[in-house]
Amino acid sequence: MSNTILKYSHDTKADAVYITLSNKAVAYTKSLDDTRIIDYDANGNPVGIELLCVSNGVMTDDLPLASEVTQLLENKHIKVYA
């Protein structure tokens, strides 16, 4: 994915993390499950990942840029289930 950025935002009160993958506008959103939501641009490229209930750990399989996201979350001391 070209022009990829990984910008991390953690809302501890909401127990949620948002990872920005691109500065492009969000055109639509798809839920992978109850705790993982992916935002896409108009061309179908992922632009952001919302992770909920992160204090319980996060599954990173099926996420865009899964290895980079896993490393980022582990660096922020969030348990990852790959």
C-alpha positions in Angstrom: 0.0 0.0 0.0 1.7 3.2 -1.1 1.7 6.3 1.1 1.0 4.2 4.1 1.3 6.0 7.5 0.7 4.4 10.8 -0.7 6.9 13.2 -1.8 5.6 16.6 -4.6 7.1 18.8 -5.7 5.4 22.0 -8.9 6.4 23.9 -8.5 4.7 27.3 -12.0 5.7 28.4 -13.6 4.1 25.4 -11.0 1.2 25.5 -10.4 1.8 21.8 -7.5 2.3 19.4 -7.6 4.0 16.0 -4.8 3.4 13.6 -4.6 5.8 10.6 -3.2 4.1 7.5 -3.7 7.0 5.0 -4.8 10.6 4.9 -7.4 9.9 2.3 -11.1 10.5 3.1 -13.2 7.6 4.5 -15.9 6.6 1.9 -17.2 3.5 3.7 -16.7 1.3 6.7 -16.8 -2.5 7.2 -16.9 -4.4 10.4 -14.8 -7.6 10.6 -16.5 -8.5 13.9 -17.8 -6.7 17.0 -14.3 -5.3 17.9 -12.6 -4.6 14.6 -13.7 -2.0 12.0 -12.0 -1.0 8.8 -12.4 2.3 7.1 -11.9 2.5 3.3 -11.5 5.2 0.7 -13.5 5.5 -2.5 -11.2 3.1 -4.3 -11.5 0.4 -1.7 -8.1 1.0 -0.1 -8.0 0.7 3.7 -7.4 4.1 5.4 -8.0 3.3 9.0 -8.6 0.6 11.6 -10.7 1.0 14.7 -10.1 -1.6 17.4 -12.5 -1.9 20.4 -12.1 -3.5 23.8 -8.3 -3.4 23.4 -7.7 -4.0 27.1 -8.8 -7.6 26.5 -6.3 -8.0 23.6 -6.6 -7.6 19.9 -6.8 -10.1 17.1 -4.8 -8.9 14.1 -5.5 -11.6 11.6 -7.4 -10.3 8.6 -6.4 -6.7 9.3 -4.7 -4.6 6.6 -1.0 -4.4 7.2 -1.4 -7.0 10.0 2.3 -7.4 10.7 2.9 -3.7 11.0 -0.2 -3.2 13.1 0.8 -6.1 15.4 4.2 -4.5 15.9 2.7 -1.1 16.6 0.2 -2.5 19.2 2.9 -4.6 20.9 5.1 -1.5 21.1 2.2 0.2 22.9 1.9 -2.8 25.3 -1.4 -4.0 23.9 -1.8 -7.8 23.9 -2.1 -9.2 20.4 -3.6 -12.5 19.3 -2.4 -13.2 15.7 
